[in-house]
Amino acid sequence: MSLQEVSFKDQYITGEDNLIEEFYIPCLSSSLFYDRAAGFFSSSIYSRIKIGLEPFIRKGGKMRLITSVRLSKEDIDLIRSGYEERQWLQEHLLTMFEEFYQRRNDFDVANLCWLIKCGRLDIRITLPDLGRVEGSEGTGIFHDKVGIFTDEKGDHVVFFGSNNESVGGWGGNFESFEVYCSWDSAVSSRAESRRRYFERLWEGELVGFNTFEFPKAFREKLIQISPEYFQYESSNTMADNLLGFEARPCQEEALQAFLRQDGVCLFQMATGTGKTKAALYSMYTVKNKWDLLLIMVPSLDLLQQWKSDVKLFFPDDYVLLCGSSNSTWKSQFLDLIQARIPCRTIVICTYNAASSNFMMSNLKYILTERFALIADEAHNMGTVSVQNFMDKIRPRLRIGLSATPDRNFDEEGTERIYDYFEHKSFEFSIKDAIREGYLVEYEYFITPVFLTNGEWEDYVRLSNDIARLRFLTASNEQENGDRSRLEQMLSQRAQILKTTDSKSEYFPKIISSIRPEQRTLIYGDSIVHLQNFATILDQLSKEYFIYVGHVDSVKVRPRMIEDFKRGIRKFLLAVKCLDEGVDIPVCDTAIFISSSTSLREFVQRRGRVLRKSIGKTRGYLYDFIVIPPYDQRDSRELELAKQVISKEYSRIVTMANDAINGTIAITNLDDFLMTQGLDPYSL
């Protein structure tokens, strides 16, 4: 919610309006910054605005507060006699520390200390410039009151009136203030004037007052009594639901499996069910058992995404990103190792970085018993380079995350993954997730397409060559060149099915069935393959993005995803970049132009479209099944055709089983296959 979505009055008056519920909380929960100047401040206000503080803190909100302290006649005389104001201020605040210490477990004091410790609250003290204020016989105090809320768009709401930053100022006393919104042209100049006024006061540029940074000695004492986390319950015990996180039943079950299995577990949880937070929740529960948490991710795109989630659970801990825009990560990591991990630390890196000689040669110095690991998209651990990591680095606490950890055509790599996690796992499928309401239900539409005669001839020829080469390879295990050629030929044959020209003939019909407001992912096999369909979208006057591996992942990709979420362009063409972990919950439609026979890949692609978002109740999946134009009189061609269709049919049945219209979709497909002389029950 932005500030422009909040309804404002021109003026608020105690008695006529509830200043906290009608103004303060809606503004704070919609803002990213809150600047406040008031002659009197009391931390007791935090207990009254905690509903607004939760979203403000979660978004990384920051406050700046300018307040004052009351000067007695004796204080004024002392300062005028030559005693430095800064020194007086520090000594004055230190005399107040005992009261803070006695109330350190109170909700308001504890949270004041936490906000200061985490850099979420910066306080400055303003005092009258007694060198300019002559003849004052009474007390001196800064008495002005202004507040500025600013949201993520840069819009701000300014209020100016009589209320201090305290419970009394916001409700107990008779107060009033006026409101100026920056987007309201009638009062925008007043809003800007008050904003500049605050900045001048903050920088100490206001004539007649001196502004001082919060005394370091007092700040350090407050940090010493600060709790580890922000409290959301007004009690003397730390809130269990850190930052408002409430575990889903499946996340709680994952945690219990992790604890029951002695801190080692493979979370086989469907895309969109919250396995990232389930892993962090588990590591938070055992946070006293580790000093270093290493999080491995498959791509640079996911570094920042993981950091945002990490900060929800570990807002005070040091987080190091290895890669991306951080060019000094190696020296920073080396400093940590040499200092023997001086504080609890979370390192987020790609699999490539983690399995590098530099990283592994330094990780070996970490005490295994105080070392924890989260492996995101854990199927990546089966590659040869990461298997070396598994051989050498074995933290005491280990969690693997993957909807489908089995590797396609790689039984050895798959078994190594299961061995690393000691064959201990927790499973929560897409069917479970849809039933429990974590993912939306979906409809599944299957379009049969035929290979051209030329494509089928190439497929048959390659199949014959592959059969001969397999025979040679099996009889002579030393011929590595033959094995490499075999892999190349298998890839060429698969490409024929993935990129058949007939798919482009049916593509416009599918596009025409998609509603204008829907956001659609289109999965292709390569940039060249996607360009063919991009041309069709051009012809249909559809706006689109092409999202592929060579796109700058730091600058271009995030902006592209954000524009797609906002609906600036409704079609996103992708290769493999969106298979792992990138969140696009607003997407509700997918077209699988290049369907993968890999269980993991098509499960991940389906999950991209089933994530819940506001107003989204259903997903729509469009798929192709490729039918060869075989000669029914040739038994060898018939058998080869059955092999082609069988692989595709197996994937389609898996997808249809969980769809709303799955039974109808399969029945229609079976009827079509029967017309082609193919018995679906024999596939």
N, C-alpha and C positions, 0 to 999 in steps of 0.2 A: 504494500500500500504506500502511495506517495502522499505528500502533504496536500497536493491539489485535490486528492480524493476525500480529504477531511472537510467537514462543513464548519465554517467559522462565523462567529458573530463579530461585529465591530468592537464590542466592549463586553467585558465580563465583570459581574459584580457579585460579591459574596451575598448569599441569601437568595438572590434571584437565580444564580447559576452554581453548579457544582464544578468548581475550578479544576479540581484534579481529574474527575471522571469525564468531564465534557471537553476539557482543553489539554491539560498536562499529559495524561496517559495517551490519548490519540496522537498528539504531536510527537512524543518521545518514541513511541513504537513505530512511527513512520519515518524517523530521522536517522541520519548517520552521524550527525554532529549536534551538540547542544552547548551553546555558549551562554553563560549566565553571569551577570554582575549584580550583586546585592550587598547591602551594608551588613546583613546578618545571615549566617548560614548555619543550619543544623542538620547533621546526618540522619536525624529521625525521619526526614522526608522520605528516605529510601523504603521504609516499611509501608508507606502509603502508595508508592508508585511502582511496586514490584511487578505488577502485571505489564506495565509498559517497559520496564527495565529488561525483561527477558528477551524480547525480540531485538531491542537496542543492543544488548550485549552480544547476542548471537551474530548479529551483522557486523560486529567489530566496531560498534559505536564508540565515540570519544567525546568527553566533556572538557570544557575549559570553564573554570570558576574564578571570578574575581570577588573577593570579599574583604572585610576589614576587621579590625579589632578595636574595641573601645579604649580610648586614651583617657586616663584620669588626669586631674590637674597636676598631680605629682609627676606623672609620666611626661606630660607636656613640658613641665619645668625642667625635668632631667634632660630631655632631648635638646631643649633650647640652650641648656648650659654647655652643650658640646658633645653629649653622648650620642653615638651613631645610631640612627634609626634602625639600620639592619641588625646591629648587635642587640639592640633592645628587643626587637621583634623575635629573634631566635630565643633569647632567654625567657621572654614572656610565654612563648608557645611550649617550651620545654617544661615550664612549671605546670602545664596542663596535662602532661603525658600520664601522670599517675591516674588521672580520671579515665583516660582512654584505656590504660592497662587494666583497670578494674572492670571495665565494660567491654573488654576485647571479644567476648563471646556473644555479645548482644548483636542482633541481626544488623542494625544500622551501622554500628561502629566497625564490625567485622567487614562489612561490604565496603565501607569507606576506605579501609586499609587495603582491601583487595584491589579496588579500582585504582588506587595510587600506585600500588606495587606493579600492576600490569600495564601502566601507562595509559589507562582508560580515562583517568581523571588528572588533569593538570591544574594546580591551584596557584594563584598569585594573590598577594595581599597588597592592598592599596592603603596608604596613610596620607593624611594631610601634609603638605609641604610646610612645615612649621616656620621655615625661613621666609615664607611668603604670607602666611596667615598670622598677622600680628594682632595682638590685643585679645586673644582668646582666653577667657577666664575659666570656661567650663571644659567639657570634654570635646575631643575631636574625633569625628567618625565620618567615613564615606557613607552617604545615605541614598545614593541613586539606585534604581532597580530597572534592569533591562534584561531581556532574554531573547535568544535567537535559535530557532530550530532549523536545521538544514538537511534536506534529504539527498538521496543518491543522484537525483537529477540536477542538484544545485539550487533548487527552489528553496526559499526560506520564509519562515513566519517569525515576525518580530512582535514581542509584546513589551509594553512600557507602562508602568503604573506604580502602585504603592506596595506591592507584596514582596516580602523577603523570601529567601529560599529555605523555608522551614514549614513544618506542619501548620503552625499558626498563620504564616503568610499565605498558605494555599487553602486555608479553610477555617481556622479558629478565630481569626480576627476579621474585622470588616475591611475588605480590600477591594480594589478595582484596578483594571488595566485595559488599555486599548490594544488592538491587534492590527498589524499591517502585513499584508501578503505581497511578496515580491512580484507575483504575476498579475496583481491588480494595478492597472495603470494609474488609478485614481490616488493610490497611496504608496506606490512603489518608491517614490523619491523619499518619503519618510522612512520606509523600511531600509533603504540604502543608507540614509543619514544615520540611523541608529546603529546599523552594522558597522559603519566607519567609526562611530563613536566608541563602540566596544573595542575595536582593533587599536585605536589610539590609546585607550585606557590600558589595554593589555601590554602594549609596548612602552608604557610610561611616558607617553607624549602629551598627556592632558595637563594643562597648566593648573597648578595648585595642589597636585597630588603626586606622590612618588609610588611607583608600583614595584614590588619586590617578588622575586621568585620564592617559592616555598622553601623555607630553610632546610638545607640538606640534612642537618643533624636530626631534626624532628621527623623529616620524611623517612629517614633510615630506621628510626625507632618504630614508626607506624608499620613499616614493611616487616619488621621483626615479629610483630604480633598479628600479621595478616594471616587469614586462613589460606589453605591451598587453592580453594576454588570459591567462586561466587556462590552465595547462599540464596536459594529461592524460597525457603520456608523461614518464617519468623520464629526460630527456635534456637536453642543453645547447641544443637547438634548439626553437623554438616548435612545438607540435603543430599539424599541418595541419588535423586534424578539430576545428574550433572547437566547444567545448562538446559534444563527442561526436557532432556532426553528420556523418553519412556520406551523401554524395550518392547518390541512386538513379541508375541508368544513364540514365534519361530526363532527370534534372536535370543530369547531366554533359553530355549531348548538347545541352541547352538552353544551358548555359554556353558550350560550344564554338561553337555557332551565334552567340551574342552576341559572342564575341571575334572570330570569323571575319568577322563582318559589321560590324566596326569600332565595336562598342558601341551598335548600334541594332538592336532585334529585337522582333517581336511573338510572344510565346509563346502559341500556340494549343494549349493543353493541356487535356485533359478534367478536369472537376471531380473533385477527390480524388486527383490525381496528384502534387500538391506543387508547383504552379506558384508559390505565394507564396514558398516556400523556395528554389525555383529562381531566382527574381528576386533575393532577398536574397543568395544564394550568389554570384550573378554580380556583384552590386554589392560584396560583400565582397572578391571576387577583384581588383577594380580600385579598392579603397578609397583608394589613394594618388592617384587621379586626380580625386577630387571633394571639395569642402568641404561642399556642401549636397545632400542627397538629399530630394527632394519626392515623397511618396507620396500619390496621389489615390485616394480610395475613394468608392463611390456613396452610402453612408449612414453616419449616426452610429454605428450598431450595430457597424460594423467598425473603428472607431478603436482601441479597446482590444485587439481581437483581433489587429490588425496590430502594435500596440505590443509585445505578448507575443512575437511572432515576431521583431520587430526586435531585442529585447533578447537573443535567443539568439545573434545574429550580431554585434551591436554593444553589448555590455553596458556599455561605458564611455562611449559617446557620448551627447550631449545629444539628447533626444527631446522634441519639442513637439507636443501634440495641439491642433489648431485646431477647436474646437467642443466638443460634449459638455458635461461639467461644468466645463470650464476657461473661465471667463468673462473671463480676462485674457489670452487668447492673442494678441489683436491687439497689445497693448503689449509682450508678450514677443517677438513676431515683429519688431516695429519695433526693439526693442533689438538684436536679432541683426543686422538689416540695417545699423543705424547703427554697430555695432561691426565691420562687415565680416566677419561669420561668424568669430568668434575661435577656434572649435574645430569639429571635424567635427560636423555637426548633421543630424538627420533630422526633417523636418516631415511630419506625417501629417494630412491634411485631406480634407474632402469635395470633390467636384467643384464644388459651389456656392460653397464658400469659395475654392477655387483660382481660379475664374473671376470672382471679384468684383473690382470696381475697386480696392479696397484692396490685395488680394493682388497683382494684376498690376502695379499701379503701383510696388510695392516689389520684386517679383521681377526687374524689368528692370535693377536695379542689380547683380544677381548676375553674375559673370563666366561667360559661357556655357561656357568651357572647363573650369570647375571646378564645374559644375552637373550633377546627375543626376536622372532622373525614373523613377518606376515608376507606371504607370497601371493600377490594378486594375479588372477588369471594363471593359476598354478600349472596348467598344461604346458606353459612355456619352459618349465623346469626340465622337460624331457629332452631338450636340445643338447647336443654334444657339449657345447661350451658351458651350459649351466649344470650339466651332470658333473663336471669338474668341481663346480662350487659345492654341490651336494656331497661330494666325496670328502672335501676338506673343511667345510664350514657346517657345523651342526649345533645351532643354538639350543639351549635347554627348553625354551618355549617356542613352539612352531605352529602356525596356522596357515593352511593353504586355502585359497579361494578359487573356485571354478564351478560354473554351472555343469560343465562336463569335462572332467580332467583327462578322460581317455584321449590319446593321440591317434589321429587317423593313420592307419598303416604303419604304426610304430609301437608294437607290443612291448619291445624292450624299454623304450623311453617311458611308456605308460607304467610299466612295472617298477621302474626306478622311482617314479613319483610316489606311488603307493608305498614303496619301501621307506622312503624318506619320512613319510608321515605315519609310519609303523602300521599301515593298513587300518588306521583309526579314522572314522569319518562320521559326519552328520549330513543327512540328505533331506532336501526340501525341494520338490519338483515344481515345474510350471503348473501342472494340474493342481497341486497343493496350493500354490500361490493364487491362482484364479479362484479356487474354492474359498480361500480365506479372505479374498477381497484385496490382496496386495497388488495384483495385476488386473487389467481390464479383460473382459472376455473378448473373443474375436470371431470374425467370419473369414472363411478361407475359400478362395476362388481359384479353380484350376483350369488352365487353358492348354489343350493338347495342340502341339505344333509338329509338323513333319520336317524331317531333314530333306534337303533337295537331293535329287538323284546323284549329283556330283559329290555332295558331302557324304552320302552313304557309301559311294564307291571308295572315297578316300578312307572312310572309317573301316571298311572291310579290308582294304589293302593294308592299312596300318595294323589291323588285328592279326592278319596273316604273318606280317613281318615280326610282330611282337611274339607270336607263338614260336616262330623259328628261333628268334634270338633268345627266348627263355630256355629253349632246349639246349642251345649252345652254352649259355651261361651256367645252367645247372650241371652240365657235363665238364665244364672247365672253370673252376672257381677262381683261377688266377687272372682271368681276363677282366680287369677292372674297366677297360675301355668299353667292353660289351655291356657291362652293367650301367655305365654312364649313358650309353646310347639307348639302352632299354628305358631308363627313366625319362629320357628326352622324348622318345616315341610315345610312351604312356601319356605324357603331358600334352603332346600334339593331338593325340586321339581324344583326350578329354576336352580340349579346346573346341573341337568340332561340335560337341553337344552343347557347350556353354555359349558359343557365339553363332549358332546357326542363323542364317539370314531370315528364316521364317518368323522368328520372334518379333522382328521389327514390323512385320506386316500386321500383327495383332496389337502392337503397342498403342497406336492411336485410339483404338476402341476401348482399351483399358483406361487410358487417360480421360476419355470422355465420360466414363462412369464415375470419376472421382469428383466429389463436390468441391466447389470453389474454395471453401474455408479450410479444407483438409490440407495437412502438411505431409508430404510424401517422400520417403526414402526410395531410391532406385539403385539396386545393387547390380553392378556389372563386373566384368572379368578383368578389364584393363582400361587404360585411358583411351586407347584407340577404339575399343569396344563401346565405351561410354559416349564417345564423340558422335557415333552413329545415332544414338538415341537423343543426344543433345540437339542434333540437327532436326530431328522430328519435333522436339519441343519448341524449337525456333519456329518451325512451320506452323505449329499450333498456337503461337504467340504466348508461350508459357515462360515465366521467369524462373531461372534455376541457378544453382551453384554446382560446381564440380569439385568434389572433396577427395583428393588423392594424396598419395604418400609424399610427392615432391613439393606439395604446398607447404609454405613456411609454417611450421607447427606452433611457433611462439607468437607470431603476429597475425597471420592471416586466418588460420583455422579458428581460433576462438571468436573472432569477429564474424566469420562466416556462420558459425553455429548460432551465435547470438542473433544475427539477422534472420536466420531460418526460424528460430524460436519466435521472433516477433512477427513473422509472417511477411517480411519484406519480399522474400521470394519463397514460393511454396514447394519447390522441388529441389531435392538434394541428391545428386548422383555420386555414388561412392564405390570404391573398390573394397579393400580390406580394412581401411582406416577406422571404420566404425564398428568393427567386429568386437573390439575389446574395450569395454569400460566407459566410453564417452557417453555422457548422459544427454538425451534429447527427449524428455518425457512428453513434450507437446506433439511429437510426431504420432500420427494415428493410422498411417497407411504405408505399406511397403510393397514394392514390386521386385520380385526375385528374378531378374532377367538371367543372371548367372547363378543358378542354384548350386550349392555345394553339397556333395554327398557326405561331407564330414559332418557327423552328428553335432560336434561342438559348434561349428560355424553357423549352421542354420538354426540351432537353438539360440545362439547369441543374437543372431539377426532378428529372430522372432521376438526376443525379449526387448529389443530396442523399441518396438512398436507397442508393446503391451504395458509399458510403465504408465502409472496413473498421473494425471495432471488435472487442473481445474477445468471442469466442464467436459472432460473426456470420459466417455462411458464404454467405448467399444473400439477395437482395432480392426483393420481390414488388410488382409494379406492376399497378394496376387502372385500366383506361381505358374510355371510352365512344366509340362511333361513332354519330352521329345520322343516322337514315334518314327522309327526308321521305315522307309519305303521298301521293305524287303520283298524278295521273290518267294512267295508262299510255296513254290514248287521245289525250292532249294532248302533241304533240311539243315545245312550248315548255316545258311543265312537266317533261317527261322530261329535256330538256337542262339545265334549271336544277337538277334533282335530281342529275344526274351531276356538275355543278360543285360542289355542296355536298359530296357524298360523296368526290369526287376529292381535295379539300383534306384532308379527314380521313384518307382512305386513305393518302395520301402520308406523313403523320406517323406513322401506325400501322405502315407497312412499315419506316420508319426505326427505330422502337422495337423491332419484332419481329426485325429482322435480327441484332441483337446478343443476343437472349434465348436461353436454353437451349431453351425450347419454341417458339421463333419460327416454325418451319416448320409445326408443328401449329396454332398460333394463327392464322396466315394462311390455312391450308387450311380451317379451320373457318369463318373469316370469309367466304372466297370462296364456300363452299358456301351460306352463309346469303344472301349477296347474289344468288346465282343463283336462289334461291327467291323473291326479290323482283323478278325480271325484270331484274336488273342484271348486266352482264358485267364482272367485275373487270378483265379484260384490256383493256377499252376505257376505263377510268378514267384 
